[in-house]
């Protein structure tokens, strides 16, 4: 399980994330930065949102999908490698995003 803490920084809620030892594949994703801004690849972000299982996180995935910011094949490949059970959940959210777009 990914644990973390939300902090408020310059008017924005920021999630500080700490993967469990069985999720060492997330280490590189979490410690990546673009310039001085820490970032996380979208496939790892979606994995963590699905893992959290909260309605808020599922809604975030739907919104990303609706805006066309998700490389679907890349995310499916990532989920298949790290948590195959999440592929079906992702596909359901994908369908939901299509319904909400129409």
N, C-alpha and C positions, 0 to 999 in steps of 0.2 A: 504494500500500500504506500502511496505517496503521501507524506505528511507535509505540513507546511503551516505558514502563518501569514496572515494578511496584515500589511502595514500601510499606513497612509503616508504618502510622500508627495509633496508639492501638489496637493489637490487630487491625487489619484490613488485608488486602492491598488496596491501591488502585492501579488502573491509570491511569497518566498517558498520555494519547493525543496523538499528533501526526500529523494526516493529511498525505498527500503533496500536492503542488501540484495534481494532477489531481482531487483530492477537495475542492475548495473549498466544495462544498455542505455539508460536515460542520463548517465553521468555526462557524456559529451554534449547531449542536447541541452541540458540545463546549464552547463558552464560555457556555452557558446555566447559570443557577443558580436554585434555589428558595430564597429567603432567602440564607443564607450557605453553603448546601450546593450544590456543583456537581452538576448532573444532566445526563442526556442523554435525549432522547425515545426511547421504546422502538423506534420504527421505525429510527432511526439506530443504536441499539444492536444490533438484530438484523442490520442491514446489516454492521456491523463484525464481529460474531461469525461471520457467514457468510463474510465476506472472509478472516478469519483461517484458517478451514478446519480448525481443530483439533478433535479429538473432544470435548475439554472444552467448547469454545464451542458446538458443536452440542448437547451435552448440556444446556448452560444454556438454549438456545432451547427444547428439548423441555420442560424443567422450567417455564419461563415459560408455555408453551402449556398444560401440564397444570393449572396453577394458575388459568388463565383470565385472565391479566394482559395478553394480547396482543390489540389491536384488529386482527384479521386483515385486514380490507379495507384499513385504513390502511397496514399493513405491505406488503401486496401492491402498493398504489399507489406507495409509496415505492420499493420494489425495482424496479418496472416503470420508474419514471422514471430511477433512478440506475444500476441494474445488472440488466437484465431476465433475464440468465442465472441469477440467484439465486432467481427465483420458483419454479422447479422444485425447487431445494434446500429452500426454505422449505416448500413443499407436502409434500415427503417427510418433513421433520421434524414437520410437522403430523400426518401419518398415523401416524408413530411415536408421537407423544404420545397420540393416540386409542387406539392399541393398548395402551399402557402404563397408561392410565387404566382400561381395561376389565378 
